[in-house]
Amino acid sequence: MATADFVVIGGGVAGLSAAARLARHGRVVVLEAEDALGYHSSGRSVSFSHYGIGDETVRALTSHSRAFFEAQPEGFCPTPVAWIAPTLYVATEEMLPTLETLHARMAPFTAAIEWVGPAAMTDLCPILRTGPGAIVRGVLDRSGLKLDADALVQSFARVVRGTGGQVLTGQRIAAIERRGADWLARAEKGEEWTAPVLVNAAGAWADRIAALAGVAPLGLQPMRRTIIVVDPPAGADVSGWPFVLTAARDFYFLPEAGQLLASPVDEVLDDPCDAQPEEYDIALAAHQLEHYTTLAVTRIAHRWAGLRSFVADRVPTAGFAPDAPGFFWLAGQGGYGFQTAPAMAEIVETLITGGAWPAALAAEDITPEKIRPERLAAGMESVSAG
């Protein structure tokens, strides 16, 4: 049996970024069920930081996290983990009220935002289908950040190991029990670890981990999302094209390594699993790409699906379980796990160590009450009753 100050279950960006902060205060052991870090949601994310998703709290977490990405800590990663990439939110005539609302909600967080018309949009992305019956207006935000998902995951793991902690893969948890003042986690292979604080950062599996510990669930809802990869127009240099998202949130696409990633922005309720794309969703992605652009999809080079898990109010959750001392929730990151990870890791560190709430978080109107699981108590009770 190995002992630690903190055991973190889940080797995605949420668990690893929190572990890197906790490593300042004691020995950390991170346990990942799969044979690779970030195998599920973290490894299947387009990893783009922007203000076009989530509510005010999510946007504030995104804003607070930018400083980390733009000026990463010395020695964190030998290469940049983020670079500026424009985001373009587009609307048909019917979507204009929604786009106006989105603009109003984004404006407090970015000064690099402007309205653009069809000519400016096609200058940015020549394949956009504009004009009557198609895209008529857009909102351009030049402050978007493309994030290097693998570099972030591996660098957070390197921080943990550099302090004497462990990051272990292939350690699927089979049992959790309370022993005195500690939590004991036992893997299917038989290994055991104990710590006074157990951080549940298991993504779509977080409610199942809680069940092993006898802790009331959060009521997490894993949602499947599909991505396809297609070739751009012959001879086109897409490297400078923006990340394009419709105001109706029924389609997005962005350039990646000389190709285009596209999604129908599907949210299909699913069980925690190794998510796989369904043929209907693949076809829908291709259809939406041809609907909103002039590109003809003749070949799908690659396809995949990932799970995005939400709690009832769709705000990431961090805090000790009200019904289990030492059991700490870090779950419900939805589709913004990467872009909010630095802020959430700072919150985890503060709540676990009992430090003063950071003034920078308070200045962004991020309060403990908006993050801790107590806000979900009514929903948790209804799930338990069901």
Summary of the structure (lengths in Angstrom):
residues: 386
radius of gyration: 21.1
end to end distance: 36.7
largest distance: 68.4
contacts: 1360
relative contact order: 0.19
helix: 34%
strand: 27%
